Amino acid sequence: MLQKLNFLPGFNKQLTPTQAEGQWVDGDNVRFRYNTPEKIGGWQQLGPGKLTGSARAMHHIVNRSGIKFSIIGTNRILYAYSGGVFYDIHPIKSTTTLTNAFSTTNGSATVTITFTTGHGLAPGDIILLDNFTAITGSNYSASDFDDKKFMVTSTPTNTTITITMPSNESGAGATTSGGIRVQIYYNVGPAEQLPGFGYGLGSWGGEASNPLTTTLNGAIDASTTTIVLTSVVNFPSTGTNFIRIGTEDISYTGISGNTLTGVTRGARSTTAASHSNGATITNTSDFVAWGEAASGDLVIDPGMWSVDNFGDKIIALIHNAQVFEWDSNLSNATSTRATIISGAPTASRDMLVSTPDRHLVFYGTETTIGDQSTQDDMFIRFSDQENINSYTPTATNTAGTQRLADGSRIIGAVRGRDAIYVWTDTSLFTMRFIGPPFTFGFAQVGTNCGLIGMNAALEVDGAAYWLSENGFFRYSGNLETMTCLVEDFVFDDINTTANQLVNAGLNNLFGEITWFYCSSGSTVVNRSVTYNYMESSPQRPIWTTGSLARTTWQDSSVFGKPHATDYDADSNTSYDVVGNTDGCTIYYEHETGTDQVTSSATTTVAANIESGDFDITRGQGGGADLRGDGEFIMKIRRFIPDFLSQTGNTQVTLNLRDYSNSSQASSPLGPFTITSSTTKVDTRARARSVALKVANTGSSQDWKLGSFRLDIQADGRR
């Protein structure tokens, strides 16, 4: 007889598949609308190419002239996107003009630039070159350097750096010849968040103050022992020495040409891994106590931004560093750069603009402005009203300070409908404008609910939602622990070391809050967990999980659809930086079409959803009851598909199981391809329990489920 299959909305991963009868247990790239699962929308690349580094912040603004901007801060460069074009608005830290600057070697792509004084640069920093004068003995010309950005490859000494050209030197080679102007970008930080080094941690972990670096000349896998360096200048060649690529340490005992000899992979209890051509190599032979990873709690924060707007002005803070402004309403805005805000703190953890009172507020900032050594992770400082250059409290202004009491550091802050929410690592505070003389009032409204990372919270419809190391929380006047039916799945496999990479995104078109995070085996964002705040109920919260990986997300309030960024750590072909080794970011518009569309290819967005196991027992009069306990084997003769909408084909699989601990097996005739004209499908399936899986496997395919019906009957007890 035909039985209709109805499932509760959302995933339930807190139960075994057998326990989760009548529920969905797994899937990817799906959402629930009106309690029914459907494939999520596709996304399309925006802009002419890939950005340098990993995007860490995004902010949308419309200026007084009606021009829309998206401000994107990567761990290397601050960009403004408008009209389909990216503009580099990153602030310049210093400018110097060099003579007798270049040294090259025939057959090598490495160029050494010599400074007259200490350059203060580190591998991965960005420099902009122009005003080139000819090099003697080199075939490189002005077109190879002028108005081009380079990533510093290595810093052999405090007065020399190397950069890597797209092609090798074909001339005889130059020795400190030619001139150039060098504009040095403010450093933001690394793309990943990894354990650090420090005295007293682990086995006296630590690193040299200015370690030698170069790049890998040719990709390697986890078993390769032929390690070829781009340059071996100043790398030790006798005794047992060490290099680091990513998180892997490699030992070697000699050098032949540019090739390391006597190589041992995965040294110092690290794990051998694959590495791409051009990956940064650091000489760790001189690290204190061999540079072993610290076993304590020291973690190096990744390069982060906080971005907001003060009217038409963009305010951009580098995490734990300086703050800058950029006027979007200037007639030549896209050809100007952000500049440092005079009078403002020079080291802060987070920043935002309060509304409607318009104070610029800094969190985890300096107690003495301009003295970075006085940065206090629990200290708050806010400007005078309407004046982002005035921070000293007086009897006639509204500038002020506050130090929070519960926690060891402020993690982040979010502007809400009637308050600013401020999280420490342990607690939640509200910050409300109350006017002079105190300006802001502070109240602690939650304990044991600290924020996991700076960008892991948001506010919608008067309620704050966030991810903590203790679970998911909501505050709408009262602190609530959110019931999460995928909680163990998330927390049993999340990389808590990379907590600052967690970011929350709102998609108000579908009532969704998504947290993007790193799984335990990854140092880049590769997973997501979504809560549907519009359709959830206390009895049935709607959660889904997936593989959508986004480093930033901005809702559709300015642009018509959500925008997001995806970081590719294995691709270094950014459109604007020569010698990039820090990965690339692709900028996407979401909820458009059915596929992933980039400038080079269209890729299928593969969506699927799978139910828990259901079974039957002998009912009254020989019938069947889907709420049964599996006493009887069931025979499934056919099923009738039902889709509210379907574009292209879908694939339906009946996953069979005889016992709870048995492995699933697909129906003998399946998987079954379903078209929009399919009325029924004959099967030849027999099992004690069955799970339904629906998926699409090709491009231009879309679907929204209805209620499937199965023709089943009892078929004995074994």
C-alpha positions in Angstrom: 0.0 0.0 0.0 1.1 3.6 -0.6 2.6 5.5 2.4 3.2 9.2 2.4 6.6 10.3 3.7 6.5 13.4 5.8 9.6 14.7 7.6 10.1 17.4 10.2 12.0 20.5 8.9 15.7 20.9 9.6 18.5 18.4 10.3 18.7 16.4 13.5 22.3 15.1 14.0 21.9 14.5 17.7 20.3 11.1 17.0 21.3 8.0 15.2 19.6 7.5 11.8 17.4 4.9 13.3 16.3 7.2 16.1 15.7 10.0 13.7 12.7 8.4 12.0 10.5 11.0 10.3 13.4 13.6 10.3 16.1 14.7 8.0 19.6 13.8 9.2 22.1 15.1 6.6 22.5 17.2 3.5 24.4 19.9 1.8 23.5 23.2 0.0 19.8 23.0 1.1 17.5 25.2 3.0 14.0 24.9 4.4 11.2 27.2 3.4 7.7 26.7 4.7 9.1 23.6 6.4 10.0 22.1 3.0 13.6 21.4 1.8 14.9 23.0 -1.4 18.3 23.6 -3.1 19.9 26.9 -2.2 20.4 29.6 -4.9 23.6 29.8 -7.0 26.3 32.5 -7.0 28.2 34.4 -9.5 31.6 36.1 -9.4 31.8 39.8 -9.2 34.8 41.9 -10.4 37.5 41.3 -12.9 39.7 38.8 -11.0 40.7 37.4 -7.7 41.8 39.6 -4.7 45.1 39.1 -2.9 44.9 37.2 0.4 41.9 36.2 2.4 39.0 38.6 2.9 38.3 39.3 6.6 35.8 42.1 6.5 33.1 43.5 4.2 31.0 46.6 4.5 28.4 48.1 2.1 27.6 51.8 1.8 25.7 54.2 -0.5 27.2 57.7 -0.5 25.3 60.9 -0.9 25.7 60.7 -4.6 23.9 57.4 -4.7 27.0 55.4 -5.6 27.2 52.0 -4.0 30.5 50.7 -2.6 31.5 47.4 -1.1 34.6 47.8 1.1 36.6 44.5 1.3 39.5 44.1 3.7 41.8 41.1 3.0 44.7 40.2 5.2 46.9 42.1 2.8 44.9 44.9 1.0 41.9 47.1 1.6 39.7 47.3 -1.6 36.7 49.3 -2.7 34.4 47.6 -5.2 32.0 49.7 -7.3 30.5 49.4 -10.8 32.2 46.0 -11.4 35.7 47.3 -10.6 38.0 46.8 -7.7 40.0 49.8 -6.4 43.0 49.6 -4.1 42.5 52.1 -1.3 45.0 50.6 1.2 46.9 53.1 3.3 50.6 53.7 2.7 52.8 53.4 5.7 55.9 55.0 4.2 57.5 56.0 0.9 61.2 55.9 0.1 63.2 56.5 -3.2 66.1 54.2 -3.8 69.2 54.3 -6.0 71.5 51.4 -6.8 68.5 49.2 -5.7 68.4 46.1 -7.9 70.4 42.9 -8.0 69.5 40.1 -10.3 70.9 36.7 -11.5 70.7 35.3 -15.0 68.1 32.6 -15.2 66.5 33.5 -11.9 63.2 35.3 -11.2 64.4 36.5 -7.9 65.2 40.3 -7.6 66.9 41.7 -4.6 66.1 45.3 -3.6 68.6 47.1 -1.4 67.5 49.9 1.0 69.8 52.5 2.5 68.3 52.0 5.9 66.3 49.3 7.7 63.2 48.6 5.7 61.0 47.1 8.5 59.4 44.7 6.1 58.5 41.0 6.5 57.7 38.2 4.0 54.2 38.7 2.7 54.2 42.4 3.0 53.0 44.5 0.0 55.0 47.2 -1.7 54.0 49.4 -4.7 56.8 50.4 -7.1 57.1 53.3 -9.5 59.5 55.9 -10.9 61.8 53.2 -12.3 65.3 54.0 -13.7 67.1 51.6 -15.9 69.1 48.7 -14.5 72.6 47.9 -16.0 73.0 44.3 -16.9 69.3 43.4 -16.8 66.6 42.9 -19.4 63.9 44.1 -16.9 62.4 47.4 -17.8 60.1 50.1 -16.4 57.0 48.1 -17.6 58.0 45.3 -15.2 58.0 47.5 -12.2 56.2 50.8 -12.6 52.7 51.0 -10.9 52.9 47.3 -9.9 52.4 45.8 -6.5 54.7 43.0 -5.3 54.6 40.7 -2.3 57.8 40.5 -0.4 59.2 37.0 -0.9 62.0 37.1 1.7 64.0 39.5 3.9 67.6 38.2 3.8 68.8 41.2 5.9 67.2 44.3 7.5 68.3 46.4 4.4 67.4 43.9 1.7 64.3 42.2 0.4 63.6 39.8 -2.5 60.6 39.8 -4.8 59.7 37.2 -7.4 59.2 38.3 -11.0 56.8 36.5 -13.4 59.8 35.6 -15.7 63.5 34.9 -15.2 66.3 37.4 -15.8 67.5 37.0 -19.3 70.3 39.5 -19.0 73.8 39.0 -17.6 72.5 40.1 -14.2 72.6 43.4 -12.2 74.5 44.3 -9.1 72.8 47.1 -7.0 71.9 49.0 -10.1 68.9 51.2 -11.1 66.5 53.2 -9.0 62.9 52.9 -7.8 60.4 54.5 -5.5 58.9 52.1 -2.9 55.6 52.6 -1.2 55.1 50.3 1.7 51.6 49.1 2.7 50.5 48.9 6.3 50.8 45.2 7.4 47.5 43.5 8.3 48.6 40.0 9.2 48.6 36.3 8.2 45.8 34.6 6.3 45.5 31.7 8.8 45.3 31.5 12.6 47.9 29.1 14.0 49.6 28.2 17.3 52.4 30.7 18.0 55.7 30.6 19.7 56.8 32.1 23.1 59.2 31.8 25.9 58.0 29.3 28.5 55.6 27.5 26.1 56.2 23.9 25.2 59.9 23.2 24.7 61.1 26.8 24.9 59.4 27.6 21.6 60.4 30.8 19.8 61.6 32.2 16.6 64.4 34.4 15.3 63.4 38.0 15.0 64.1 38.1 11.2 64.0 34.5 9.8 65.2 33.8 6.3 62.5 33.0 3.8 62.2 31.9 0.2 59.6 30.0 -1.9 59.1 26.5 -3.1 60.1 25.9 -6.7 57.7 23.2 -7.8 54.7 21.6 -6.0 55.3 18.6 -3.7 53.0 16.0 -2.2 53.3 14.5 1.3 55.9 11.9 0.3 58.2 14.0 -1.9 61.8 14.3 -0.6 63.1 16.4 -3.5 62.6 19.9 -2.1 63.8 22.6 -4.5 64.0 26.2 -3.2 63.8 29.3 -5.4 66.9 30.6 -3.6 69.2 29.1 -1.0 71.1 32.3 -0.3 72.1 32.3 3.4 70.3 29.0 4.1 72.6 26.8 6.2 74.0 23.8 4.3 75.9 21.7 6.9 74.5 19.8 9.9 70.9 19.1 10.6 68.7 22.1 9.7 65.0 22.8 9.5 62.6 24.7 7.2 58.8 25.2 7.6 56.2 25.2 4.9 52.7 26.0 6.2 52.4 24.0 9.4 54.9 21.3 8.4 58.5 21.2 9.5 61.1 19.5 7.3 64.7 18.7 8.2 67.6 18.5 5.8 71.3 17.9 6.1 72.8 19.5 2.9 72.1 21.6 -0.2 73.0 20.7 -3.8 72.3 23.6 -6.2 68.9 24.8 -5.0 67.9 21.3 -3.9 67.8 20.2 -0.2 69.4 16.8 0.5 69.0 14.4 3.4 65.3 15.4 3.7 63.0 14.1 6.4 59.3 15.1 6.1 57.0 15.9 9.0 59.8 16.7 11.5 59.2 17.9 15.0 55.9 16.0 15.4 54.3 17.9 12.5 52.4 16.2 9.7 53.7 15.9 6.1 51.4 17.6 3.6 51.1 18.7 0.0 52.4 22.2 -0.8 51.8 24.3 -3.9 54.5 25.8 -6.1 55.5 29.2 -4.7 54.6 28.3 -1.1 56.6 30.3 1.5 59.5 28.5 3.0 60.9 29.8 6.3 64.4 28.8 7.7 63.6 27.6 11.2 67.1 26.3 12.0 67.8 29.3 14.2 64.5 29.2 16.0 65.0 29.0 19.8 65.0 25.3 20.8 64.5 24.4 17.2 61.3 26.4 16.9 59.0 23.7 18.2 55.3 24.6 18.2 54.1 25.9 21.6 52.0 23.5 23.6 50.4 26.3 25.6 47.6 28.7 24.6 49.5 31.3 22.6 47.8 31.7 19.2 48.8 34.3 16.6 45.7 36.2 15.4 45.1 36.4 11.7 45.1 39.6 9.7 41.7 41.1 10.5 39.7 44.3 9.8 36.8 46.1 11.4 35.0 48.3 8.9 32.1 50.7 9.5 31.0 54.1 8.1 30.7 57.5 9.7 28.3 59.1 7.3 30.1 58.9 3.9 33.4 58.2 5.5 34.6 54.6 5.7 36.3 53.8 9.0 38.7 50.8 8.8 40.6 49.4 11.7 43.4 46.9 11.4 43.0 44.4 14.3 45.3 45.4 17.1 46.7 48.3 15.1 45.9 51.6 13.5 42.5 53.0 12.2 42.0 54.8 8.9 39.4 56.8 7.1 38.4 57.0 3.4 35.9 59.5 2.1 33.5 57.8 -0.4 31.9 61.0 -1.5 35.0 62.7 -3.0 34.9 63.2 -6.7 38.1 61.2 -7.0 37.4 58.8 -4.2 38.4 55.6 -6.1 41.9 57.1 -6.9 42.6 58.2 -3.3 43.7 56.0 -0.4 42.6 55.6 3.2 44.6 57.8 5.6 45.3 57.4 9.3 42.8 59.2 11.7 44.7 61.8 13.6 44.2 61.7 17.4 42.7 58.2 17.4 44.0 55.2 19.2 46.7 53.2 17.4 46.1 49.7 18.8 42.5 48.3 19.2 40.9 44.9 19.0 37.6 46.1 17.4 35.8 49.3 16.4 32.3 50.5 15.4 30.3 53.7 15.0 27.4 54.1 17.5 24.1 55.3 16.2 22.2 57.6 16.3 24.6 59.5 18.6 27.6 59.0 16.3 30.6 58.3 18.5 33.5 56.3 17.2 34.1 53.5 19.7 37.2 51.4 20.2 37.3 48.1 22.1 40.4 46.5 23.7 42.3 49.7 23.1 45.0 51.9 24.5 44.8 53.6 27.9 47.3 56.1 26.6 46.5 57.2 23.0 49.4 56.7 20.7 51.3 54.3 23.1 50.6 50.8 21.7 52.3 49.3 24.8 49.4 50.4 26.9 46.8 48.4 24.9 44.3 46.9 27.4 42.2 44.1 26.0 39.3 45.1 28.3 39.4 48.9 27.8 36.9 50.9 25.8 37.4 54.4 24.5 35.0 56.5 22.6 35.3 59.8 20.7 33.5 63.1 21.3 30.1 63.1 19.6 30.5 63.9 15.8 34.2 64.3 16.2 36.4 61.2 15.3 39.6 63.1 16.1 38.8 64.0 19.8 39.2 61.3 22.5 40.3 63.2 25.6 37.3 63.6 28.0 36.6 67.1 29.1 33.8 68.9 30.8 32.4 70.2 27.5 32.6 67.0 25.3 31.2 63.5 25.4 34.4 61.5 24.9 35.1 58.9 27.5 36.4 55.5 28.6 35.2 52.4 30.4 36.9 49.2 31.5 34.8 46.0 31.6 35.2 43.7 34.6 34.2 40.2 33.5 36.6 38.4 31.2 40.2 38.6 30.1 39.7 40.3 26.7 37.0 41.9 24.6 36.3 39.7 21.6 33.9 41.8 19.5 31.0 44.2 19.4 27.8 44.5 17.3 25.5 47.5 16.9 21.9 46.5 17.7 18.5 48.2 17.4 18.6 49.8 20.9 22.1 49.0 22.2 25.6 48.0 21.3 26.4 44.4 22.3 29.9 43.9 23.6 31.3 40.4 24.2 34.3 39.3 26.2 35.7 35.8 26.2 33.3 34.9 29.0 30.4 37.4 29.1 28.0 39.7 27.3 27.5 43.5 28.1 25.2 46.0 26.7 26.3 49.6 25.9 23.6 52.2 25.7 23.8 55.9 24.9 22.4 57.8 28.0 23.9 61.3 27.3 26.1 63.5 29.5 27.8 63.3 31.8 28.5 59.5 31.4 27.6 59.3 27.7 27.2 55.5 27.7 25.7 53.1 30.3 27.1 49.6 30.6 25.3 46.5 32.0 26.4 42.9 32.2 23.6 40.8 30.8 25.2 37.4 30.4 27.9 35.1 31.9 29.5 31.9 30.6 28.5 33.0 27.1 31.6 34.6 25.6 32.0 35.1 21.9 34.2 32.6 20.0 35.5 35.1 17.5 35.3 38.8 16.6 32.8 38.2 13.6 30.8 35.4 15.1 27.8 37.5 16.2 25.0 39.5 14.6 21.8 41.2 15.5 18.4 40.8 13.7 14.9 42.0 14.6 16.1 43.1 18.0 17.8 39.9 19.0 21.5 39.1 19.1 22.7 35.7 17.9 26.2 34.3 18.4 28.5 31.3 18.6 30.4 30.7 21.8 32.8 28.0 22.7 29.9 26.8 25.0 27.2 26.6 22.3 24.8 28.9 20.4 23.2 31.8 22.2 20.5 34.4 21.7 19.8 37.6 23.6 16.6 39.6 23.2 16.2 41.0 26.7 17.0 37.7 28.3 19.9 35.4 27.7 18.9 32.1 26.0 20.9 29.0 25.2 19.6 28.0 21.7 18.5 24.4 21.2 20.7 23.1 18.4 20.0 19.8 16.7 23.4 19.7 15.0 25.4 20.9 18.0 27.6 17.8 18.5 28.3 17.6 14.8 29.6 21.2 14.9 31.5 21.2 18.2 33.0 17.7 17.9 34.8 18.9 14.7 35.5 22.6 14.9 39.0 24.1 14.9 38.8 26.3 18.0 42.3 27.5 17.5 41.1 29.3 14.4 38.3 31.0 16.3 38.8 34.4 14.8 38.0 33.0 11.3 34.5 32.1 12.4 32.1 34.6 10.8 28.3 35.0 10.9 26.2 36.1 7.9 22.6 37.1 7.7 20.4 36.3 4.7 17.2 38.1 5.4 15.7 36.9 2.1 15.2 33.5 3.6 15.4 34.2 7.4 18.8 32.6 7.8 21.8 33.1 10.0 24.9 31.1 8.9 28.1 30.6 10.8 31.1 29.8 8.6 34.0 28.0 10.4 37.0 25.7 10.1 36.7 22.0 10.7 39.2 20.5 13.1 41.5 19.4 10.2 41.4 22.7 8.4 43.1 26.1 8.9 40.8 27.8 6.4 37.0 28.1 6.5 35.4 25.0 5.0 32.0 24.5 6.7 28.8 26.2 7.6 25.9 25.8 10.0 22.6 27.7 9.5 19.7 28.6 11.7 16.4 29.6 10.3 15.2 32.3 12.7 12.0 33.0 10.8 10.5 29.5 10.7 12.0 27.9 13.8 9.8 27.2 16.9 10.7 26.3 20.4 9.4 22.8 19.6 11.3 22.5 16.4 14.4 24.7 15.7 15.4 24.5 12.1 19.2 23.9 11.6 21.2 22.8 8.6 24.9 22.1 7.9 26.9 22.3 4.8 30.1 22.8 2.9 29.6 26.4 1.8 32.8 28.2 2.8 32.7 32.0 3.0 35.2 34.2 4.8 32.8 37.2 4.8 29.1 37.8 4.2 27.1 40.9 3.7 23.3 40.9 3.5 21.3 42.4 0.7 20.4 45.8 2.2 22.5 47.9 -0.2 23.0 45.7 -3.1 20.0 43.7 -4.2 21.4 40.3 -3.2 23.8 39.0 -0.6 27.5 39.3 -1.3 30.2 37.0 0.1 33.8 36.0 -0.3 35.5 32.7 -0.8 39.2 32.1 0.0 41.3 29.8 -2.1 44.5 29.1 -0.2 45.9 27.0 -3.1 45.6 29.7 -5.8 48.0 32.6 -5.9 46.9 34.2 -9.2 45.5 37.4 -7.8 44.8 40.1 -10.4 46.9 42.8 -8.8 50.0 41.6 -6.9 53.1 40.1 -8.5 54.6 37.2 -6.5 51.5 36.6 -4.4 51.9 33.5 -2.2 49.1 34.1 0.3 46.1 32.7 -1.7 43.3 34.5 -3.3 39.7 35.7 -2.6 36.8 35.4 -5.1 34.0 37.9 -4.6 30.5 36.5 -5.2 26.9 37.6 -5.5 24.6 35.0 -4.0 21.0 33.8 -4.7 21.5 34.2 -8.5 20.9 31.3 -10.9 21.5 27.6 -9.9 25.2 27.2 -10.3 28.6 28.6 -9.3 29.7 31.0 -12.1 33.2 32.4 -12.2 35.0 34.3 -14.9 36.5 31.0 -16.2 33.9 28.2 -15.5 30.4 27.2 -14.5 30.4 24.6 -11.8 27.5 22.6 -10.4 26.2 23.4 -7.0 25.6 19.9 -5.8 22.7 19.8 -3.3 21.4 16.7 -1.4 19.3 15.8 1.5 18.9 12.5 3.3 16.3 11.3 5.8 16.6 9.1 8.9 15.7 5.4 8.6 12.0 4.4 8.7 10.6 1.0 9.1 7.2 -0.9 9.4 5.5 -3.3 11.6 2.4 -5.4 11.0 -0.7 -3.2 11.5 -4.3 -4.0 12.1 -5.8 -6.0 9.3 -2.4 -6.7 7.6 -1.7 -3.0 6.9 1.5 -1.1 7.6 2.4 1.6 10.0 5.4 3.9 9.3 5.8 4.5 13.0 6.7 0.8 13.5 9.7 -0.6 15.2 11.2 -2.7 12.4 9.8 -6.1 13.4 9.2 -6.9 9.8 11.3 -6.7 6.6 9.6 -4.4 4.1 9.4 -4.7 0.4 9.3 -1.5 -1.7 7.8 -2.0 -5.1 7.6 1.6 -6.3 7.6 5.2 -5.3 5.8 8.3 -6.5 8.0 11.4 -6.6 6.6 14.8 -5.6 8.3 18.1 -6.2 6.8 21.5 -5.7 9.2 22.7 -8.4 11.9 21.0 -10.4 14.3 22.3 -13.1 16.3 19.6 -14.9 16.8 16.2 -13.4 17.1 15.0 -9.8 18.5 11.8 -8.4 16.7 9.7 -5.9 18.3 7.0 -3.9 16.7 4.5 -1.5 19.4 3.6 1.1 18.6 0.2 2.7 19.7 -1.2 6.0 18.7 -4.4 7.8 20.0 -3.5 11.2 20.9 -0.2 12.9 24.7 -1.0 12.9 24.7 -2.3 9.3 26.1 -0.3 6.5 23.7 1.3 4.1 23.2 -0.2 0.6 21.6 1.4 -2.3 18.5 0.0 -3.9 19.4 -2.6 -6.6 17.9 -0.5 -9.4 19.0 2.9 -8.1 19.9 5.6 -8.0 16.9 6.7 -9.9 16.9 9.7 -12.3 13.7 11.8 -11.9 12.5 14.2 -14.6 9.7 16.7 -14.3 7.5 14.2 -16.2 8.3 11.1 -14.1 5.0 9.8 -12.6 6.3 6.7 -10.8 9.4 4.6 -10.4 9.4 0.8 -10.0 11.9 -0.5 -7.6 13.1 -3.8 -6.3 14.1 -3.0 -2.8 13.9 -5.1 0.3 15.2 -4.1 3.8 14.2 -3.7 7.4 14.6 0.1 7.1 15.1 2.6 4.3 16.3 6.2 4.1 15.3 8.6 1.3 18.1 10.7 -0.4 17.3 13.4 -3.0 20.1 15.1 -4.9 21.1 17.0 -8.1 24.3 16.2 -9.8 24.4 18.5 -12.8 24.3 22.2 -13.6 21.1 24.2 -14.3 19.3 21.9 -11.9 17.0 23.1 -9.1 14.4 21.4 -6.9 12.0 21.9 -4.0 10.5 18.8 -2.4 6.9 17.8 -1.8 5.8 14.6 -0.2 7.0 11.3 -1.7 4.9 8.2 -1.4 6.3 4.6 -1.2 4.4 1.4 -2.1 5.5 -0.9 0.8 4.3 -4.1 2.3 5.5 -6.4 5.1 7.7 -9.2 3.8 8.5 -11.4 6.8 10.7 -11.1 9.9 14.1 -11.9 8.2 
